[in-house]
Amino acid sequence: MNKKIILGVAAAALVGLASCNCNNSDKVCPNKAAGNDNDKEVLYSGILPNADAQGTVYTLKLEFDADDNYNEGDFTLVENSLATDTVAASGLKILASSYSKGDFRKEAKQVDGTTINYVRLMPDAKDALGNPSNASMYFIINEDESLTMVNAELQRSETPGLDYTLSVVK
């Protein structure tokens, strides 16, 4: 039951991201055509662990620029931290939200003789709402095209059972 509720909150975050005001050219909107007809957008979502909440719904949109062989572009990230609410019908409420956007770049690094492909998000602090960090974030690109959040050394969480993966929204 809680999983259905959390997925509903994730869907609401996606709707919120899609319904932003596209009349302002400074805003990034998924339903707005990218600058180049060959550019592409990919939307990711997932509920990641959070020590201070029931989990955090991450909704990440990557807008790949065709002019650099789809290796960089702009991103928009919405984070909604969830808390248990015994009064709300859903049983959950949004504890805190943040919004950030900036640039991203696909990169590769050799770690223990293995090439790891990853995405580095570089937020623009001036465009952030809520309490987001302006520090870079790193996501390993998995074989199924999902993204897994890692630290700056590209190390996955060492805590068993915690999943930091964002899946492609189809």
Secondary structure by P-SEA (a helix, b strand, c coil): caaaaaaaaaaaaaaaaaacccccccccccccccccccbbbbbbbbbbbbccccbbbbbbbbbccccccccbbbbbbbbbbbbbbccccccccccccccbbbbbbbbccccccbbbbbbbbbbccccccccccccbbbbbbccccbbbbbccccccccccccccbbbbcc
